[in-house]
Amino acid sequence: MSDNQGPLWEVFVQKKAGQPFVHCGNLHAFDKEMALQNARDLYTRRGEGMALWVVPTSCIVASSPEDAGPFFEPSNDKVFRHPTFYPLPDAIKHM
Amino acid sequence: MEMQKPEDLFESKLSKNDVIEPKDWMPDNYRKHLIRQISQHAHSEIVGMLPEGNWITRAPSLRAKLVLLAKVQDEGGHGLYLYTAAETLGISRDEMLDALHTGKAKYSSIFNYPTLTWADIGAVGWLVDGAAIMNQVMLQRTSYGPYARAMVRICKEESFHQRQGYEIMTRMAFGTPEQKEMAQDAMNRWWYPTLMMFGPPDIESPNSENALKWRIKRESNDQLRQRFVNQTVEQAEYLGLTIPDKGLKWNEAKKGYDFSEPDWAEFKNIIKGNGPCNKERLSTRLKAHQDGAWVREAAEAFGKKQMQEFAAA
């Protein structure tokens, strides 16, 4: 059977100016304009956002869950990256 | 580093209440179960637009019409969320729609009952959406990530549906004697079909065991049905409507109501395709799909051209 739904797009919504764009779902559309209009109709019917991104799903490069362990391992042994690693002298009340 | 077998990893995720994502390994039967459940859930949203769509042109006020239009639009959106969630499991939209149109896939039995009067639109919102919410709140914590995320969005929108239904019932129940009679009549016809929505009793439910084992469902059909009855009695009492069940009685020991089971033979008969509206719903759905064929074809041709330009840019 032919695919007559068009390619898949991922939808990102920005709730308010200055906030990050957050992934909210996906949809099918044949072009950029249709993707944007469908995203508006499907994901922002109740003031969920004031700006939208739509990205062809095929353009997204994702890490694979099976390799999450070794892939993110380099960050695990670097406790010195956290502020709590450094004790503050008692005399200092705020930093 | 020790390598975990994919089966063990899957089981350990379930036992830790972790979420399964599309790229994760999963047993074939888990995938099949989800495809069946999510696609049928999607079909129910789409077919569910039909009984309410019947009343858009006959809504008693402009306000009621606007609200009903918004509700039916939501149902279409819910269908779309769910279809894309099912697609992450490797089935195409066309395959799912084909299964619906050929009768291979089911949708909720409730939509095979007719909406005879305006009070039915109230009863559908209050009772049918109320029962759906009970199920969907549970499914927000289902083990498959895309399904759970679709449910979170759907639940946010569904509570508007139930409240607008209850508003219609309130207006009719506190209206003229004729209106109250219509409200009671709708209640009488929708009560047992709504109880059927939770599925067969646990002892006879063929899909429940796996669904619970895999944490697709978190509570059994009977548990959800009980909670729905407990919650609804007070709402019916406020309206001054009688739940059409002589066996309905508070049971102090279980802190819940005893109630009569729906007619499960009727339920099975509807699932088989012999309900009052099965044929009408499916043919209306099919006609809408066929009438829209030229739109899909035009969009596809236009899209091909656009994507070529997109790739070249």
Interface residues (C-beta under 8 A of the other chain):
Chain A: M1 S2 D3 N4 Q5 G6 P7 L8 C24 G25 N26 L27 H28 A29 F30 D31 K32 M34 D41 L42 R45 R46 A62 S64 P65 E66 G69 P70
Chain B: M1 E21 K23 D24 W25 A70 Q73 D74 G77 L80 Y81 T84 E87 S92 R93 D94 E95 D98 R149 A150 R153 E157 R296 E297 A299 E300 F302 G303 K304 Q306 M307 F310
